[in-house]
Amino acid sequence: MDAATLTYDTLRFSEFEEFPQTEEPVWILGRESSALTEKDDILCDISSRLWFTYRKNFPPIGGTGPTSDTGWGCMLRCGQMILGEALVFRHLGRDWRWVKGKRQREEYYSILNAFIDKKDSYYSIHQIAQMGVGEGKSIGQWYGPNTVAQVLKKLSVFDSWSRLAVHVAMDNTVVIEEIKRLCMPWLDYAGAAAFLDPDLERELNGFTEGACAPDQSAVWKPLVLLIPLRLGLSEINEAYIETLKKCFMLPQSLGVIGGKPNSAHYFIGYVGEELIYLDPHTTQPSVEPCDDGLVPDDSYHCEHPPCRMHIRELDPSIAVGFFCSTEEDFDDWCLRIRKCGLYALQMSERREALPMFELVDRQPSHFMSSDVLNLTPDFSDSDRLERFFDSEDEEFEILSL
């Protein structure tokens, strides 16, 4: 476990490697920049991402459980980061920037309060750890990317402010019809729209709670799409590297949660052959909101040069995330996925390309219900091979498919 915590707690900021001066384009969550001419903008963009790390001295989980997640909570924190980014996109927009010491919009503090380390926050370490018990994970046990995706999906149901539709695509398959039914449950998918009272329509879009103005063309619950993937056995297959990079180029990108043995990371972009990531492996004191609801927020933003690692060091078990705020945004995502070849072409698949997942209009008849699949994540093909990076108390074996 020592390797998992020997990072920011023992290093000085001056020892972090400066961001490279390179002609290679820098991609951060769907935005391309130049390290030669836009370095300050890149660093500002990265520091604006929410950075969730280990914390200590928070109220005991479950009343009598751990008061710190050091050594076991890194993937849970990465799950918080990818969902936190979705909430930023939802309520503040991709162009929002954090400025140290500046009072932010009220929505920003509402987002932070959803992740504060206490039992009644929507996405706190307390809620994630306790919800994970239903997924077969005891409190204090390390999660894989697929498990944390399932837990976030369940917790999002209680977030009445954001009203997200969180979908976990199982068996490397994204079913378009399934997602549209999830995001537009009050419409008849066959084509006849159910009657909606205008006031109800505004409420369903979070308009009455100050989130986002309603889309005039359709009622759509903003989509968080998480796709657990296995890109190799013990190491990433090189045939996936270029398609993985393309994920960070899509405007709907929420990044990737995964890591390497003994540490989980939240990957937000790449430059050249290096992935850019936020590392949760530092232990900071827990934070208490002020009486006025504001949150001391300096510790939720990473101000030192971002961490980087060679893409070939990535463990093959990951979950890729995307955010689609409207139906048009989702349709655009589907078109881009087909264009850049991230998905499998059923009839004319190029074997050497090894597409990352399959995109289909309707669920194949031989598939089980997605609801059943999502309730049993540890028996999917992805998790049969999943390596649990931070656990040294358990022995795991690779199961044959």
C-alpha positions in Angstrom: 0.0 0.0 0.0 2.9 2.4 0.5 3.3 2.9 -3.2 -0.3 4.2 -3.4 0.3 7.0 -1.0 3.9 8.0 -1.7 3.1 10.9 -3.9 2.0 14.4 -3.0 2.4 13.8 0.7 6.1 13.3 0.3 7.0 15.4 -2.7 7.4 19.1 -3.1 5.6 20.9 -5.9 9.0 22.0 -7.3 9.8 18.3 -8.0 6.9 17.9 -10.5 8.0 17.9 -14.1 7.0 21.0 -16.0 4.5 20.7 -18.9 6.5 19.8 -22.0 7.3 22.4 -24.7 6.3 20.4 -27.7 4.7 20.8 -31.2 2.4 17.9 -30.5 -1.2 19.0 -30.0 -2.5 18.8 -26.4 -6.0 17.4 -26.0 -8.0 18.0 -22.8 -11.6 16.7 -22.6 -12.4 17.5 -26.3 -10.3 20.7 -26.6 -7.2 21.0 -28.7 -4.4 23.4 -27.6 -0.8 24.2 -28.4 1.8 23.8 -25.6 3.9 26.4 -27.4 1.4 29.2 -27.5 -1.4 28.3 -25.1 0.5 26.8 -22.1 -1.2 29.1 -19.6 -4.6 28.3 -21.0 -3.9 24.6 -20.7 -2.8 24.8 -17.1 -5.8 26.9 -16.3 -8.1 24.4 -17.9 -6.5 21.5 -16.0 -6.6 23.4 -12.6 -10.3 24.0 -13.2 -11.1 20.3 -13.2 -12.4 19.1 -9.8 -9.6 17.2 -8.0 -10.8 14.7 -5.4 -8.1 13.0 -3.3 -7.8 10.9 -0.2 -9.2 12.7 2.9 -8.7 12.1 6.6 -10.7 12.9 9.8 -14.1 12.8 8.2 -17.1 11.4 10.1 -16.9 7.6 10.4 -18.5 5.8 7.4 -21.6 4.0 8.6 -21.2 5.6 12.0 -18.4 3.2 13.1 -16.3 2.7 10.0 -13.2 4.4 8.6 -12.5 8.1 9.0 -10.0 8.1 6.1 -9.9 6.5 2.7 -6.1 6.5 2.4 -4.9 3.3 0.8 -8.2 2.1 -0.5 -10.3 5.0 -1.9 -8.4 6.0 -5.0 -10.8 4.5 -7.6 -13.7 5.9 -5.6 -12.2 9.3 -5.8 -11.6 8.8 -9.6 -15.3 8.0 -9.9 -16.1 11.2 -8.0 -13.9 13.2 -10.5 -15.4 11.8 -13.6 -19.0 12.4 -12.3 -17.9 15.8 -10.9 -16.8 16.8 -14.4 -20.3 15.8 -15.7 -21.9 18.1 -13.1 -19.6 20.9 -14.2 -20.6 20.4 -17.8 -24.2 20.2 -16.8 -24.4 23.3 -14.6 -21.4 25.5 -15.5 -20.4 24.5 -19.0 -17.2 23.3 -20.6 -15.8 26.8 -20.8 -16.1 27.5 -17.1 -12.8 28.3 -15.4 -11.8 28.3 -11.7 -9.9 31.3 -10.4 -8.3 31.0 -7.0 -9.7 33.3 -4.4 -12.6 34.4 -6.6 -16.2 33.8 -5.5 -17.8 31.4 -8.0 -21.4 30.9 -9.1 -23.8 29.3 -6.7 -24.0 26.2 -8.9 -20.3 25.6 -8.3 -20.7 25.4 -4.5 -23.8 23.1 -5.0 -21.6 20.8 -7.0 -18.9 20.7 -4.3 -21.4 20.1 -1.6 -22.5 17.0 -3.4 -19.1 15.5 -2.8 -18.3 16.7 0.7 -17.2 13.8 3.0 -20.3 13.3 5.0 -23.2 10.8 4.9 -25.9 13.2 3.5 -23.9 14.3 0.4 -25.1 12.7 -2.9 -21.7 11.5 -4.0 -19.7 11.5 -0.8 -17.1 8.7 0.0 -19.7 7.6 2.6 -22.4 7.1 0.0 -20.2 5.4 -2.5 -18.7 3.0 0.0 -22.0 2.1 1.5 -23.8 1.7 -1.9 -20.9 -0.5 -2.9 -21.9 -3.1 -0.3 -24.8 -3.9 -2.6 -22.3 -4.6 -5.4 -20.4 -7.1 -3.2 -17.7 -4.7 -1.9 -17.2 -4.3 1.8 -16.4 -0.8 3.2 -12.7 -0.2 2.8 -12.3 -2.6 -0.2 -10.9 -1.4 -3.5 -13.3 -1.0 -6.4 -12.7 -1.7 -10.1 -13.7 0.9 -12.8 -16.9 -1.1 -13.6 -18.0 -1.4 -10.0 -17.6 2.3 -9.3 -19.6 3.1 -12.5 -22.4 0.9 -11.3 -22.4 2.6 -7.9 -22.5 6.1 -9.4 -25.4 5.1 -11.6 -27.4 4.1 -8.5 -26.5 7.2 -6.5 -27.5 9.5 -9.4 -31.1 8.5 -9.0 -31.3 10.5 -5.7 -29.8 13.7 -7.2 -33.0 15.6 -7.9 -31.1 18.8 -8.7 -29.0 17.5 -11.6 -31.5 14.9 -12.9 -28.8 13.0 -14.8 -29.4 9.8 -16.7 -26.4 7.6 -15.9 -26.0 4.6 -18.2 -23.4 1.9 -17.9 -22.9 0.1 -21.2 -22.2 -3.5 -20.5 -20.5 -6.2 -22.6 -18.7 -3.5 -24.7 -22.0 -2.6 -26.4 -23.7 0.8 -26.6 -27.4 0.4 -27.5 -28.8 3.7 -28.9 -32.5 2.7 -28.4 -31.8 1.8 -24.8 -30.2 5.2 -24.1 -33.0 7.2 -25.7 -35.6 5.4 -23.6 -33.5 6.2 -20.5 -33.1 9.9 -21.4 -36.7 10.4 -22.6 -38.8 8.2 -20.4 -41.8 10.4 -20.6 -42.0 10.2 -24.4 -43.4 7.3 -26.4 -40.3 6.1 -28.2 -42.4 4.8 -31.2 -43.0 8.4 -32.1 -46.1 9.7 -30.3 -45.1 12.2 -27.7 -46.9 12.0 -24.4 -48.7 15.1 -23.3 -46.4 17.3 -21.1 -47.6 20.3 -19.1 -45.2 23.2 -19.8 -44.6 23.7 -16.1 -43.7 20.0 -15.7 -41.4 20.2 -18.7 -39.5 23.0 -17.1 -39.3 21.1 -13.8 -38.1 17.9 -15.5 -35.2 19.8 -17.0 -34.1 21.2 -13.6 -35.2 24.7 -14.7 -37.1 25.4 -11.5 -33.9 24.6 -9.6 -31.6 26.8 -11.5 -29.8 24.1 -13.4 -30.3 24.4 -17.1 -32.9 26.1 -19.3 -35.2 23.5 -21.0 -34.5 22.5 -24.6 -37.3 23.8 -26.7 -37.2 20.9 -29.2 -37.3 17.9 -26.8 -37.2 16.9 -23.2 -34.0 15.1 -22.5 -32.3 14.0 -19.2 -28.6 14.9 -19.6 -26.7 11.7 -20.3 -23.6 10.4 -18.5 -22.4 7.4 -20.5 -19.9 5.1 -18.9 -18.4 2.3 -20.9 -16.3 -0.3 -18.9 -13.7 -1.8 -21.2 -10.9 -4.4 -21.2 -8.2 -3.4 -23.7 -5.9 -6.4 -23.2 -5.0 -9.0 -20.7 -2.1 -8.0 -18.5 -1.2 -4.8 -20.5 -2.9 -2.6 -23.0 -3.0 -4.0 -26.5 -1.2 -1.4 -28.8 -3.9 -1.8 -31.4 -6.2 0.2 -29.0 -3.9 3.1 -28.4 -4.9 5.4 -31.2 -8.7 4.7 -30.7 -8.3 5.5 -27.0 -6.6 8.8 -27.8 -9.6 9.7 -30.0 -11.9 9.4 -27.0 -10.2 12.5 -25.5 -10.8 14.4 -28.8 -14.6 14.1 -28.8 -16.4 17.2 -27.4 -18.5 15.0 -25.3 -15.5 13.5 -23.5 -15.5 13.1 -19.7 -12.2 11.3 -19.7 -11.2 7.9 -18.5 -10.9 6.2 -15.1 -8.4 3.5 -14.7 -4.7 3.5 -13.8 -1.8 1.2 -13.4 -0.9 -1.5 -10.8 -1.2 0.0 -7.3 -2.8 3.3 -8.3 -6.0 4.5 -10.0 -6.0 7.8 -11.9 -8.5 10.1 -13.7 -7.2 10.6 -17.2 -8.3 13.9 -18.8 -6.3 14.1 -22.0 -3.0 13.3 -23.7 0.0 14.9 -25.5 2.1 12.8 -27.8 2.3 9.3 -26.3 1.6 10.5 -22.7 -1.7 10.6 -20.9 -2.5 13.6 -18.7 -4.2 12.7 -15.4 -5.3 13.8 -12.0 -3.9 11.7 -9.2 -6.0 11.1 -6.0 -3.0 9.7 -4.0 -2.5 12.5 -1.5 -4.2 12.7 1.9 -5.8 16.0 2.7 -7.8 17.0 5.8 -11.6 16.8 5.3 -13.4 20.1 4.5 -16.5 21.5 6.2 -18.8 23.9 4.3 -19.2 27.3 5.8 -22.5 28.4 7.4 -23.5 30.2 4.1 -23.0 27.0 2.1 -19.7 28.1 0.5 -16.9 25.5 0.5 -13.2 26.3 1.1 -12.2 25.1 -2.4 -8.4 25.4 -2.8 -7.8 21.8 -2.1 -10.3 20.7 -4.8 -8.1 22.0 -7.6 -4.7 20.8 -8.6 -2.4 23.8 -9.1 0.9 22.1 -9.7 2.0 20.8 -13.2 -0.3 17.9 -14.2 0.9 14.3 -13.9 1.7 12.4 -17.1 2.4 8.7 -17.9 3.2 6.8 -21.1 0.0 5.4 -22.5 1.6 1.9 -22.6 1.8 1.9 -18.8 -2.0 2.0 -18.6 -3.7 -1.0 -17.1 -6.2 -2.5 -19.7 -9.2 -2.3 -17.3 -10.8 1.1 -17.7 -14.1 2.9 -18.0 -14.5 5.6 -20.6 -17.0 8.5 -20.0 -19.0 10.8 -22.1 -21.6 13.6 -21.4 -24.4 14.5 -23.8 -26.5 17.4 -22.6 -29.2 17.1 -25.3 -30.5 14.5 -27.8 -28.8 16.3 -30.6 -25.6 16.1 -28.6 -26.0 12.3 -28.3 -26.8 12.0 -32.0 -23.6 14.0 -32.8 -21.7 11.6 -30.5 -23.0 8.6 -32.4 -22.0 10.2 -35.7 -18.5 11.0 -34.4 -18.0 7.5 -33.0 -18.9 6.0 -36.3 -16.7 8.4 -38.2 -13.5 7.9 -36.1 -13.9 4.1 -35.8 -14.1 3.6 -32.1 -16.8 1.0 -32.5 -17.1 -2.4 -34.2 -18.5 -2.6 -37.7 -20.5 -5.8 -37.7 -20.1 -6.6 -41.4 -16.8 -5.0 -42.4 -14.8 -4.9 -39.3 -11.0 -4.3 -39.8 -9.5 -6.9 -37.6 -6.2 -5.0 -37.2 -8.1 -1.9 -35.8 -9.5 -3.7 -32.7 -12.4 -1.3 -32.1 -13.1 -0.5 -28.4 -16.8 -1.2 -28.3 -19.9 -1.9 -30.4 -22.5 0.7 -31.3 -25.9 -0.7 -32.3 -29.3 0.8 -32.9 -31.2 -1.9 -30.9 -30.4 -4.4 -28.4 -29.5 -7.8 -29.9 -32.2 -10.4 -29.2 -29.7 -12.7 -27.5 -28.7 -10.1 -24.9 -30.0 -10.1 -21.4 -31.8 -7.1 -20.0 -29.4 -4.3 -19.3 -31.0 -3.9 -15.9 -30.1 -7.4 -15.0 -26.6 -7.0 -16.4 -26.0 -3.7 -14.5 -26.9 -5.4 -11.2 -24.3 -8.0 -11.6 -21.2 -6.2 -12.8 -18.6 -8.5 -11.3 -19.7 -11.3 -13.6 -19.3 -9.3 -16.9 -16.5 -10.2 -19.3 -14.7 -7.0 -18.3 -14.6 -7.8 -14.6 -13.7 -11.5 -15.1 -10.4 -10.2 -16.2 -10.2 -7.1 -14.0 -7.1 -6.6 -11.9 -7.7 -4.8 -8.6 -4.8 -2.4 -8.4 -4.8 -1.4 -4.8 -5.6 -4.7 -2.9 -2.7 -6.6 -1.4 -4.8 -8.6 1.0 -6.6 -10.7 -1.7 -5.4 -13.0 -4.4 -7.1 -12.8 -7.8 -6.9 -15.1 -10.8 -7.8 -14.4 -14.4 -10.9 -16.3 -15.3 -11.4 -17.7 -18.8 -14.2 -16.3 -20.8 
